[in-house]
Amino acid sequence: MTETQVTLVQLDNYGPWTTTPAPRPEPDLQALQSDFYADLARLYGAGEGYVFSARYDNVVAVTNGIDERTHRRIQETLSNRYPVTASVASATRERPAEALDAATRKLQKAGSAQAADRSEVLDTEPGGDAAEIAHFDVVDVTGQYTDTEGAYDTHLRVQRVGLELSTYLYEEHGALTFFVGGDNFIAVCPDLPRRAYQGALDAVADGAGVGLQVGVGSGETAIEGGMRAKEALEHCRETGTRIAGDLVAPNAD
């Protein structure tokens, strides 16, 4: 049974800061948010973690094997680099969505995200023995869409894929799915059998009219599982297989 440690990093009092003493230019805010995400990707990546931008001021990380001391050090690094601080909470559950819900409640209990008196909350818990990572992409996105459709039409199509995929995996299996660029999506999942991934591919085909392929990998850390998922996805691309990788027994729940 996979138990994943999920961490929520949330900027403190960010909304009020963006308008104080006057509204700040949007390009400056976009640059700050991008830099914040990039720093977190590097800092948690050094500990074999994966980082996903949820809403830029809220960032979700898979942090198996990362201890409280490391979370604190990352938090302190952020406070030295940015004009706002970040609060951090983690939880470990079999279903990643439940872990994120638990981490979210910890920060909510500590105070509002826009409260001036909430600063650098740290509430983590040990755990996270394995991570199951599923790496999805669109079958022949270049030939079918990028080279034949308008750029914004392709953008909307990929957005629809993301909505169908993330909604299905979240509602059916408690997985967390994130867009990671191009036509790629990464889902953090509990142990799932092949039929669960086939269900996800079918949901996207029915809802968005797009074919997907997926590589699945498991490991003690997010990077270990993610690299195995990438290798499995390459097998799909080379062979035309739609699902490949570390899959639990077909009769599993």
Backbone bond lengths (Angstrom), bond angles and torsions (degrees), N, CA, C in turn:
res aa  C-N    CA-C-N  psi(-1)  N-CA   C-N-CA  omega(-1)  CA-C   N-CA-C  phi
1 M - - - 1.462 - - 1.530 109.64 -
2 T 1.307 116.60 125.17 1.454 122.21 178.99 1.522 110.73 -80.77
3 E 1.337 116.46 131.26 1.462 121.33 170.62 1.524 107.37 -122.68
4 T 1.308 115.35 124.00 1.455 121.56 -172.98 1.517 110.57 -110.99
5 Q 1.338 115.36 134.23 1.457 119.13 172.73 1.529 108.57 -90.07
6 V 1.325 115.48 122.20 1.460 121.82 179.71 1.519 108.51 -115.54
7 T 1.321 115.81 134.37 1.461 122.04 -177.65 1.526 110.31 -119.14
8 L 1.322 115.65 135.41 1.461 121.91 173.98 1.525 108.74 -106.79
9 V 1.323 115.94 124.59 1.470 122.36 174.77 1.526 106.74 -110.90
10 Q 1.315 116.16 118.97 1.465 121.10 -173.41 1.524 109.90 -126.41
11 L 1.335 116.13 125.51 1.452 119.90 177.14 1.526 110.37 -63.52
12 D 1.321 116.12 138.25 1.471 121.82 179.96 1.526 110.77 -87.64
13 N 1.329 115.42 130.85 1.468 121.11 171.36 1.530 112.02 53.93
14 Y 1.328 116.51 33.13 1.466 120.27 -173.44 1.532 112.34 -71.25
15 G 1.340 116.19 -43.72 1.458 119.22 -179.12 1.522 112.94 -55.78
16 P 1.344 117.98 -54.54 1.467 118.81 177.58 1.524 113.36 -59.22
17 W 1.333 117.38 -36.42 1.465 119.51 -179.87 1.521 111.62 -61.90
18 T 1.349 117.67 -35.78 1.472 120.55 -177.08 1.526 112.47 -67.01
19 T 1.320 117.72 -16.36 1.470 120.81 -178.21 1.528 113.19 -118.05
20 T 1.340 116.92 10.84 1.460 121.07 -177.23 1.530 110.44 -120.00
21 P 1.333 119.33 129.08 1.473 127.19 0.79 1.517 113.31 -79.94
22 A 1.341 116.21 -7.33 1.464 122.09 176.81 1.517 107.27 -151.03
23 P 1.339 117.55 159.88 1.463 118.96 178.47 1.525 112.13 -55.84
24 R 1.347 115.40 134.75 1.461 120.78 -177.18 1.534 109.78 -92.04
25 P 1.319 118.45 149.92 1.470 121.12 -178.99 1.525 111.59 -59.37
26 E 1.312 116.30 137.11 1.455 121.28 -177.32 1.529 112.96 -59.21
27 P 1.344 120.34 -40.08 1.467 118.11 178.28 1.522 112.90 -59.29
28 D 1.334 117.56 -35.26 1.461 120.10 178.31 1.526 110.71 -66.17
29 L 1.334 116.18 -40.51 1.463 120.17 -179.84 1.528 110.83 -68.44
30 Q 1.330 116.97 -40.92 1.460 119.94 178.86 1.527 110.55 -62.91
31 A 1.327 116.87 -40.01 1.463 120.29 178.96 1.523 110.61 -65.59
32 L 1.329 117.18 -42.03 1.466 120.30 179.07 1.527 110.77 -62.09
33 Q 1.333 116.59 -45.63 1.457 120.14 -179.03 1.525 111.25 -63.62
34 S 1.324 117.04 -40.29 1.463 120.71 179.46 1.525 110.89 -66.02
35 D 1.336 116.02 -42.31 1.466 119.53 178.69 1.527 110.91 -64.55
36 F 1.326 116.66 -39.72 1.463 122.16 179.22 1.525 110.49 -59.99
37 Y 1.329 115.73 -46.42 1.465 120.09 178.86 1.533 110.87 -64.65
38 A 1.334 116.45 -43.11 1.468 119.55 -178.72 1.521 111.15 -63.37
39 D 1.328 117.33 -41.20 1.461 120.09 178.12 1.524 111.17 -62.95
40 L 1.336 116.83 -43.23 1.458 119.58 178.97 1.526 111.21 -63.92
41 A 1.327 117.20 -39.57 1.464 120.29 178.73 1.525 110.48 -60.13
42 R 1.317 116.33 -41.78 1.466 119.72 179.60 1.530 111.25 -71.10
43 L 1.336 116.83 -44.55 1.465 120.33 -175.23 1.527 111.62 -66.67
44 Y 1.332 117.26 -47.29 1.462 119.43 178.41 1.527 111.21 -75.24
45 G 1.332 116.85 -30.99 1.452 119.85 177.41 1.516 112.35 -62.04
46 A 1.339 116.32 -32.01 1.466 119.65 177.47 1.515 111.82 -63.94
47 G 1.333 116.78 -22.26 1.459 121.60 176.61 1.515 113.13 -102.74
48 E 1.349 116.71 20.07 1.466 123.03 177.79 1.522 112.36 72.83
49 G 1.340 117.49 21.91 1.457 120.99 178.45 1.518 112.36 -96.25
50 Y 1.320 115.81 160.96 1.462 123.66 173.92 1.523 107.95 -110.24
51 V 1.323 117.12 143.71 1.457 122.11 179.81 1.519 109.13 -127.44
52 F 1.329 115.91 137.11 1.455 122.04 179.98 1.524 109.55 -130.52
53 S 1.315 115.58 136.66 1.452 119.56 177.25 1.519 109.21 -82.48
54 A 1.324 116.31 115.41 1.465 119.91 177.76 1.530 109.84 -85.22
55 R 1.335 117.05 -56.48 1.467 121.56 175.88 1.527 110.10 -139.96
56 Y 1.300 116.38 25.50 1.467 125.21 -178.77 1.523 112.44 69.09
57 D 1.341 118.28 -50.27 1.467 117.93 173.75 1.523 111.10 -81.25
58 N 1.322 117.21 -7.53 1.461 124.27 171.13 1.524 107.53 -125.58
59 V 1.327 116.59 120.82 1.459 121.48 -177.80 1.525 108.24 -123.14
60 V 1.331 115.83 135.24 1.461 122.06 -177.79 1.525 109.14 -109.02
61 A 1.323 115.90 132.74 1.463 120.59 -179.47 1.522 110.31 -127.37
62 V 1.335 115.71 146.57 1.464 122.35 170.85 1.518 105.51 -100.20
63 T 1.340 116.73 115.50 1.466 120.42 -164.03 1.524 113.92 -126.72
64 N 1.332 117.14 34.34 1.461 119.73 175.13 1.525 110.00 -52.04
65 G 1.333 116.34 132.39 1.458 120.77 176.49 1.517 114.90 84.79
66 I 1.322 118.53 -2.11 1.465 121.75 179.79 1.524 108.51 -99.28
67 D 1.322 116.80 122.57 1.459 120.86 -174.07 1.527 112.19 -91.61
68 E 1.350 115.51 174.41 1.462 120.68 -175.44 1.525 111.74 -62.31
69 R 1.313 116.91 -37.25 1.464 119.93 179.83 1.524 111.10 -59.91
70 T 1.330 116.47 -40.33 1.465 120.42 179.24 1.518 110.88 -68.88
71 H 1.337 117.27 -41.61 1.468 120.01 175.02 1.529 110.19 -56.30
72 R 1.318 117.03 -45.00 1.464 121.01 -179.30 1.523 111.25 -63.21
73 R 1.320 116.32 -41.93 1.463 119.75 179.88 1.529 110.80 -63.80
74 I 1.318 116.69 -40.16 1.465 120.40 176.68 1.524 110.23 -63.93
75 Q 1.304 116.46 -42.93 1.464 121.36 178.81 1.532 110.79 -59.90
76 E 1.306 117.00 -43.27 1.461 120.96 179.77 1.523 111.39 -66.85
77 T 1.320 116.94 -37.60 1.459 120.33 176.92 1.521 110.82 -60.98
78 L 1.327 116.67 -42.74 1.453 120.63 179.04 1.521 111.25 -62.51
79 S 1.333 117.16 -41.88 1.466 120.00 -178.12 1.517 111.20 -65.69
80 N 1.337 117.43 -26.18 1.461 120.99 178.00 1.526 112.69 -79.08
81 R 1.328 116.67 -18.89 1.465 120.24 -173.93 1.523 114.35 -106.02
82 Y 1.328 117.21 -19.43 1.466 119.69 -171.73 1.521 111.50 -125.61
83 P 1.336 116.62 155.79 1.459 120.61 -179.35 1.521 113.51 -78.03
84 V 1.325 116.92 -4.88 1.462 121.76 175.84 1.527 108.43 -127.43
85 T 1.328 116.65 156.43 1.463 121.19 -179.75 1.527 110.27 -95.72
86 A 1.330 115.22 174.66 1.463 120.86 179.03 1.520 109.72 -132.72
87 S 1.328 115.72 139.45 1.458 122.00 172.28 1.522 108.79 -100.67
88 V 1.336 115.56 148.07 1.463 121.52 -172.53 1.525 109.72 -133.81
89 A 1.330 116.74 131.72 1.464 121.41 174.41 1.520 108.88 -141.35
90 S 1.322 116.00 144.67 1.457 119.92 177.76 1.519 109.80 -134.73
91 A 1.340 115.13 158.57 1.462 122.15 175.36 1.520 107.86 -151.65
92 T 1.317 116.26 157.43 1.457 122.25 -178.41 1.524 109.53 -122.67
93 R 1.324 116.25 126.29 1.459 121.92 179.16 1.529 109.07 -147.05
94 E 1.338 115.35 166.19 1.464 119.70 175.58 1.522 110.46 -68.04
95 R 1.328 116.13 -41.85 1.465 120.60 177.23 1.529 108.94 -95.29
96 P 1.325 118.00 122.06 1.461 119.55 -178.92 1.526 113.72 -56.72
97 A 1.330 117.86 -36.05 1.461 119.88 179.83 1.524 111.15 -62.50
98 E 1.327 117.02 -36.77 1.461 120.13 178.48 1.518 110.58 -70.16
99 A 1.330 117.42 -34.81 1.465 120.31 176.38 1.526 110.26 -64.42
100 L 1.333 116.86 -43.26 1.464 119.77 179.19 1.522 111.13 -65.85
101 D 1.325 117.64 -39.45 1.469 120.22 176.63 1.526 110.75 -59.72
102 A 1.337 116.98 -43.11 1.464 120.84 -179.81 1.525 110.93 -65.25
103 A 1.326 117.29 -41.80 1.465 120.62 177.77 1.522 110.80 -64.50
104 T 1.316 116.57 -39.65 1.466 120.88 178.78 1.516 111.29 -61.69
105 R 1.330 115.98 -43.93 1.471 119.56 -179.51 1.535 111.27 -62.15
106 K 1.317 117.07 -34.23 1.467 119.58 178.46 1.532 110.75 -60.97
107 L 1.328 116.93 -44.43 1.458 119.42 -179.80 1.523 111.24 -71.84
108 Q 1.320 117.11 -37.77 1.462 119.61 177.67 1.521 111.48 -62.44
109 K 1.329 116.11 -38.25 1.458 120.83 178.74 1.527 111.02 -65.70
110 A 1.326 116.64 -31.57 1.465 120.81 -178.65 1.521 112.94 -77.43
111 G 1.330 117.46 -15.60 1.459 120.35 178.83 1.511 111.66 141.49
112 S 1.306 116.02 164.34 1.464 121.43 -178.99 1.518 111.40 -66.32
113 A 1.330 115.52 148.93 1.463 120.46 176.69 1.523 111.42 -63.14
114 Q 1.338 117.37 -20.31 1.461 120.78 179.91 1.520 112.63 -109.07
115 A 1.318 115.92 18.85 1.468 119.78 178.28 1.521 109.69 -87.25
116 A 1.321 116.24 129.47 1.460 120.79 -177.81 1.525 112.48 -65.52
117 D 1.327 117.17 -23.83 1.470 119.48 -176.44 1.530 113.19 -94.68
118 R 1.335 118.55 5.24 1.462 120.52 173.40 1.517 108.77 -99.96
119 S 1.320 116.42 118.40 1.456 120.05 -176.30 1.523 110.74 -147.78
120 E 1.312 116.20 124.68 1.466 123.80 174.03 1.526 113.28 53.94
121 V 1.317 116.92 46.53 1.457 120.79 170.30 1.532 108.03 -64.60
122 L 1.313 116.50 139.30 1.459 121.50 174.84 1.516 108.36 -133.66
123 D 1.336 116.68 116.22 1.463 121.64 -178.07 1.523 107.20 -142.64
124 T 1.321 116.64 93.49 1.460 120.88 -177.35 1.519 110.14 -118.85
125 E 1.320 115.26 168.00 1.461 120.52 175.96 1.519 108.53 -141.60
126 P 1.323 118.14 147.01 1.462 120.33 -179.38 1.520 110.75 -71.98
127 G 1.304 115.48 165.36 1.461 119.44 175.51 1.511 111.33 128.99
128 G 1.320 114.43 -175.11 1.445 120.82 -176.86 1.512 110.40 97.54
129 D 1.344 116.06 85.05 1.462 119.63 -175.20 1.513 113.28 -89.53
130 A 1.334 117.41 -19.31 1.467 120.27 -178.89 1.517 109.10 -162.90
131 A 1.321 114.45 157.94 1.467 120.63 176.92 1.519 108.95 -131.33
132 E 1.326 116.21 130.23 1.464 120.52 173.23 1.522 108.01 -103.53
133 I 1.312 115.84 119.01 1.454 122.95 -177.08 1.527 109.00 -114.27
134 A 1.317 116.34 130.53 1.466 121.89 176.20 1.522 108.34 -116.32
135 H 1.318 116.59 123.16 1.466 122.31 -178.31 1.531 108.10 -108.87
136 F 1.338 115.26 112.41 1.469 122.39 -178.46 1.522 110.09 -103.34
137 D 1.341 116.08 147.46 1.454 118.98 162.73 1.516 110.46 -148.83
138 V 1.330 115.06 165.84 1.458 121.73 -178.43 1.526 109.16 -77.22
139 V 1.303 116.64 136.39 1.458 121.68 178.46 1.531 109.06 -68.73
140 D 1.336 116.43 120.61 1.468 123.38 177.28 1.529 111.99 49.91
141 V 1.336 116.45 53.96 1.463 119.58 -179.53 1.522 111.41 -63.07
142 T 1.335 117.51 -34.49 1.460 119.71 -177.48 1.522 111.10 -67.22
143 G 1.330 116.42 -50.37 1.455 119.89 -178.46 1.512 113.75 -68.25
144 Q 1.335 116.46 -37.50 1.459 119.85 -175.66 1.527 113.35 -82.46
145 Y 1.337 116.82 -32.98 1.460 118.91 -170.76 1.525 114.04 -130.06
146 T 1.335 118.63 -54.88 1.465 120.67 -172.31 1.522 112.13 -58.42
147 D 1.322 117.42 -42.79 1.466 120.94 -176.45 1.517 113.39 -90.89
148 T 1.325 118.68 0.50 1.474 120.01 -175.95 1.523 113.56 -127.75
149 E 1.333 118.27 -23.66 1.458 121.24 -178.58 1.525 110.45 -109.81
150 G 1.333 115.48 163.98 1.446 119.60 173.13 1.519 110.73 -63.11
151 A 1.325 115.73 151.41 1.458 120.10 -176.28 1.521 112.11 -59.76
152 Y 1.333 116.67 -39.69 1.469 117.94 -178.70 1.519 111.10 -75.15
153 D 1.327 118.03 -32.99 1.464 120.52 174.76 1.530 110.10 -60.19
154 T 1.322 116.69 -43.19 1.462 120.38 178.32 1.519 110.57 -66.07
155 H 1.323 116.84 -40.10 1.469 120.90 176.79 1.520 110.63 -57.30
156 L 1.335 117.27 -47.51 1.467 120.53 -179.65 1.527 111.09 -64.09
157 R 1.323 116.51 -38.47 1.463 119.91 179.94 1.528 110.41 -62.82
158 V 1.334 116.31 -44.34 1.457 120.07 179.61 1.527 110.59 -65.74
159 Q 1.330 117.33 -36.75 1.459 120.19 176.86 1.526 111.42 -62.86
160 R 1.325 116.65 -39.78 1.470 119.87 177.56 1.524 110.92 -64.65
161 V 1.326 116.01 -40.13 1.471 119.83 175.89 1.520 109.59 -57.55
162 G 1.327 116.73 -47.53 1.456 120.31 -178.82 1.512 113.17 -60.33
163 L 1.325 116.46 -41.27 1.467 120.14 179.98 1.523 110.87 -65.13
164 E 1.322 116.94 -46.12 1.468 119.91 -179.72 1.527 110.97 -64.05
165 L 1.323 116.49 -45.05 1.457 120.87 -176.62 1.524 111.57 -66.77
166 S 1.322 117.16 -49.22 1.462 120.20 -176.35 1.523 111.25 -66.95
167 T 1.330 117.35 -38.33 1.463 120.26 179.52 1.522 110.69 -64.90
168 Y 1.339 117.04 -45.32 1.464 120.02 -179.06 1.526 111.26 -62.49
169 L 1.316 117.35 -50.14 1.461 119.68 -176.65 1.524 112.17 -66.86
170 Y 1.317 117.10 -34.31 1.469 120.85 178.69 1.522 111.02 -69.16
171 E 1.321 116.43 -49.53 1.462 120.21 -175.53 1.524 112.61 -72.50
172 E 1.315 117.74 -36.18 1.458 120.97 -176.16 1.527 113.56 -87.24
173 H 1.340 117.04 -31.54 1.467 118.68 -170.12 1.521 114.86 -135.16
174 G 1.329 118.70 2.24 1.460 119.80 179.71 1.511 113.33 66.31
175 A 1.335 117.15 31.00 1.454 122.23 177.70 1.527 110.02 -94.59
176 L 1.329 116.17 158.12 1.463 122.69 177.95 1.521 108.47 -115.00
177 T 1.329 117.16 124.30 1.457 122.03 -175.45 1.521 110.08 -119.82
178 F 1.344 116.28 137.49 1.455 121.22 -176.78 1.523 110.36 -135.50
179 F 1.320 116.37 141.17 1.455 122.80 172.00 1.524 108.52 -74.25
180 V 1.337 117.09 131.09 1.464 120.19 -176.80 1.529 112.30 -124.06
181 G 1.325 116.13 19.23 1.455 119.51 174.46 1.510 113.11 111.06
182 G 1.345 114.97 151.43 1.460 120.54 179.50 1.515 111.13 62.83
183 D 1.324 116.11 -116.68 1.461 122.02 175.46 1.519 109.89 -122.29
184 N 1.332 116.54 28.25 1.460 122.13 -172.19 1.523 112.46 -106.93
185 F 1.327 114.33 140.14 1.463 122.30 176.57 1.523 108.20 -133.76
186 I 1.319 115.94 138.75 1.462 120.75 175.51 1.521 108.27 -117.05
187 A 1.332 115.15 130.36 1.462 121.69 177.46 1.520 109.32 -114.73
188 V 1.321 115.15 134.44 1.463 122.47 173.79 1.520 106.06 -98.34
189 C 1.337 117.11 117.42 1.460 121.79 -165.99 1.529 112.27 -124.91
190 P 1.333 116.20 158.27 1.464 118.70 161.94 1.522 108.48 -75.27
191 D 1.330 117.29 177.48 1.469 119.45 175.29 1.522 109.07 -60.88
192 L 1.316 116.97 121.53 1.464 120.92 -178.22 1.519 110.54 -128.51
193 P 1.331 117.23 142.50 1.467 120.60 176.00 1.521 110.86 -81.31
194 R 1.300 115.89 170.44 1.468 121.41 -179.10 1.530 111.71 -54.89
195 R 1.323 117.06 -39.33 1.461 118.64 -175.23 1.525 112.08 -64.70
196 A 1.328 117.09 -26.83 1.463 119.35 177.22 1.524 110.08 -68.01
197 Y 1.329 116.63 -42.10 1.458 119.45 177.90 1.522 111.46 -69.87
198 Q 1.330 116.98 -35.07 1.462 119.15 175.03 1.525 110.28 -63.19
199 G 1.319 117.05 -38.09 1.456 120.49 176.16 1.517 111.98 -60.48
200 A 1.333 117.15 -39.09 1.462 121.08 178.34 1.525 110.69 -66.15
201 L 1.342 116.78 -44.07 1.463 119.71 178.37 1.526 111.00 -62.77
202 D 1.319 116.68 -39.88 1.463 120.16 178.99 1.527 111.51 -66.09
203 A 1.328 117.15 -39.06 1.462 120.79 -179.71 1.522 110.91 -63.29
204 V 1.329 116.89 -40.21 1.464 120.29 179.01 1.529 110.81 -70.72
205 A 1.316 117.07 -40.47 1.467 120.34 178.19 1.526 110.48 -61.55
206 D 1.335 117.01 -41.43 1.453 120.94 -179.49 1.528 112.28 -73.36
207 G 1.335 116.33 -41.15 1.459 119.67 -173.44 1.510 114.86 -85.87
208 A 1.344 117.37 -31.89 1.465 120.82 -176.37 1.525 113.05 -119.67
209 G 1.337 117.47 -7.90 1.455 120.41 179.68 1.516 113.76 68.43
210 V 1.329 116.79 29.60 1.459 121.91 -175.42 1.522 109.66 -127.49
211 G 1.340 116.57 138.77 1.450 121.28 177.33 1.517 111.49 -91.00
212 L 1.327 115.68 135.78 1.456 122.15 178.33 1.520 110.78 -117.62
213 Q 1.332 115.21 160.78 1.459 122.65 168.12 1.521 106.74 -131.76
214 V 1.342 116.18 155.14 1.462 118.98 -174.40 1.519 111.09 -144.66
215 G 1.325 114.57 136.78 1.453 122.04 170.39 1.510 109.19 -109.76
216 V 1.319 117.22 136.94 1.462 122.89 -175.60 1.520 109.43 -119.28
217 G 1.333 115.69 134.40 1.455 119.83 178.52 1.506 111.75 -140.22
218 S 1.321 116.69 145.21 1.460 122.55 177.26 1.520 109.28 -121.84
219 G 1.344 115.14 146.64 1.448 120.37 178.12 1.504 110.95 -165.45
220 E 1.313 116.75 170.15 1.455 120.52 179.12 1.523 111.11 -67.29
221 T 1.322 117.45 -29.92 1.458 121.91 178.14 1.527 109.63 -121.39
222 A 1.331 114.74 167.14 1.458 119.39 179.87 1.525 111.64 -63.57
223 I 1.328 116.89 -41.77 1.463 118.97 -178.83 1.526 111.01 -65.96
224 E 1.325 117.11 -39.73 1.466 119.39 178.36 1.528 110.31 -62.20
225 G 1.325 116.91 -48.19 1.460 119.48 177.91 1.515 112.01 -64.66
226 G 1.334 116.21 -39.14 1.455 120.05 -178.65 1.517 113.12 -66.10
227 M 1.307 117.55 -38.68 1.464 119.55 178.60 1.525 111.21 -67.71
228 R 1.323 116.21 -37.21 1.469 119.20 176.01 1.533 109.95 -65.25
229 A 1.329 116.25 -36.35 1.465 119.97 177.24 1.528 111.03 -65.50
230 K 1.334 116.66 -41.54 1.465 119.90 177.86 1.523 111.29 -61.46
231 E 1.315 116.55 -42.22 1.465 120.37 178.92 1.533 110.51 -62.83
232 A 1.331 116.35 -40.70 1.464 119.93 178.78 1.524 110.97 -66.68
233 L 1.334 116.58 -37.33 1.466 119.45 178.14 1.529 110.77 -65.44
234 E 1.329 117.97 -37.35 1.457 120.45 176.27 1.526 110.49 -61.61
235 H 1.338 116.21 -36.82 1.471 119.65 176.18 1.528 110.12 -61.38
236 C 1.330 117.13 -41.00 1.468 120.47 176.93 1.521 110.70 -59.86
237 R 1.318 116.54 -46.55 1.460 120.47 -177.39 1.531 111.79 -63.59
238 E 1.319 116.00 -36.96 1.460 120.20 -177.06 1.520 113.21 -77.32
239 T 1.327 116.99 -30.28 1.464 120.49 -171.62 1.522 114.65 -111.84
240 G 1.340 116.89 -12.75 1.462 119.50 -175.68 1.507 113.79 84.14
241 T 1.335 116.56 1.90 1.464 120.61 174.02 1.523 108.82 -65.88
242 R 1.315 117.22 144.81 1.467 119.99 -178.93 1.525 113.23 -97.17
243 I 1.338 117.96 -21.66 1.468 121.60 -179.46 1.526 107.61 -138.78
244 A 1.325 116.75 127.48 1.461 119.84 -179.83 1.524 109.44 -150.30
245 G 1.356 115.02 156.81 1.448 119.08 173.37 1.509 114.34 121.85
246 D 1.329 115.14 -153.36 1.463 122.67 -175.24 1.525 109.85 -82.95
247 L 1.324 116.08 97.08 1.464 121.41 -176.46 1.527 109.35 -117.26
248 V 1.332 116.03 137.71 1.455 120.09 178.15 1.523 109.18 -73.55
249 A 1.339 115.60 171.01 1.468 121.32 -175.18 1.519 111.49 -54.98
250 P 1.328 118.00 143.30 1.465 122.04 -177.47 1.528 113.92 -56.48
251 N 1.326 117.87 -28.47 1.462 119.15 -177.04 1.530 112.55 -92.85
252 A 1.341 116.64 8.92 1.469 118.93 178.82 1.522 110.21 -74.73
253 D 1.336 116.21 158.25 1.458 120.16 179.76 1.527 111.09 -72.84
